[in-house]
Amino acid sequence: MADIMEVNPDNSPVSVPLREVFYME
């Protein structure tokens, strides 16, 4: 999934909303 959105060098989501998507899936 990291290939379809911006991520930090450590593969963590750049923004909180995107991060919440990880928890939902």
N, CA, C and O of each residue as an XYZ file, in Angstrom:
100
protein
N       0.837     -1.202      0.000
C       0.000      0.000      0.000
C       0.865      1.243      0.000
O       0.437      2.308     -0.443
N       2.061      1.109      0.488
C       2.945      2.269      0.587
C       3.290      2.841     -0.781
O       3.734      3.985     -0.883
N       3.089      2.057     -1.826
C       3.460      2.525     -3.164
C       2.402      3.435     -3.784
O       2.651      4.026     -4.835
N       1.232      3.564     -3.163
C       0.180      4.406     -3.741
C      -0.012      5.689     -2.959
O      -0.939      6.448     -3.243
N       0.844      5.952     -1.977
C       0.715      7.184     -1.201
C       2.070      7.571     -0.634
O       2.993      6.759     -0.570
N       2.169      8.823     -0.227
C       3.429      9.299      0.329
C       3.713      8.655      1.682
O       2.831      8.553      2.534
N       4.945      8.230      1.859
C       5.331      7.663      3.147
C       6.682      8.222      3.553
O       7.466      8.661      2.712
N       6.943      8.200      4.842
C       8.239      8.650      5.333
C       9.270      7.567      5.020
O       8.902      6.435      4.709
N      10.541      7.902      5.099
C      11.612      6.929      4.814
C      11.448      5.636      5.607
O      11.883      4.576      5.156
N      10.826      5.710      6.782
C      10.669      4.503      7.601
C       9.346      3.793      7.299
O       8.900      2.924      8.049
N       8.725      4.196      6.162
C       7.476      3.561      5.731
C       6.274      3.926      6.577
O       5.217      3.308      6.442
N       6.410      4.922      7.452
C       5.244      5.347      8.231
C       4.470      6.385      7.432
O       5.067      7.170      6.696
N       3.160      6.398      7.565
C       2.339      7.364      6.823
C       2.749      8.797      7.123
O       3.154      9.116      8.241
N       2.641      9.660      6.113
C       3.041     11.052      6.278
C       2.026     11.816      7.115
O       2.396     12.687      7.902
N       0.754     11.494      6.947
C      -0.281     12.215      7.688
C      -1.084     11.271      8.574
O      -1.135     10.067      8.322
N      -1.699     11.809      9.592
C      -2.479     10.992     10.525
C      -3.672     10.322      9.848
O      -3.912      9.139     10.091
N      -4.434     11.035      9.003
C      -5.571     10.398      8.323
C      -5.155      9.145      7.550
O      -5.863      8.138      7.573
N      -4.032      9.204      6.880
C      -3.564      8.034      6.140
C      -3.211      6.922      7.116
O      -3.437      5.745      6.833
N      -2.662      7.293      8.255
C      -2.266      6.313      9.248
C      -3.498      5.574      9.784
O      -3.448      4.370     10.036
N      -4.592      6.304      9.953
C      -5.808      5.675     10.462
C      -6.346      4.645      9.476
O      -7.002      3.681      9.870
N      -6.067      4.854      8.201
C      -6.504      3.896      7.186
C      -5.848      2.542      7.430
O      -6.469      1.500      7.217
N      -4.601      2.556      7.875
C      -3.898      1.309      8.160
C      -4.609      0.537      9.266
O      -4.757     -0.682      9.182
N      -5.045      1.245     10.298
C      -5.717      0.591     11.417
C      -7.061      0.004     10.998
O      -7.480     -1.034     11.512
N      -7.731      0.671     10.067
C      -9.052      0.225      9.636
C      -8.979     -1.031      8.773
O      -9.928     -1.814      8.746
N      -7.874     -1.233      8.074
C      -7.781     -2.380      7.166
C      -7.271     -3.627      7.865
O      -7.137     -4.677      7.236
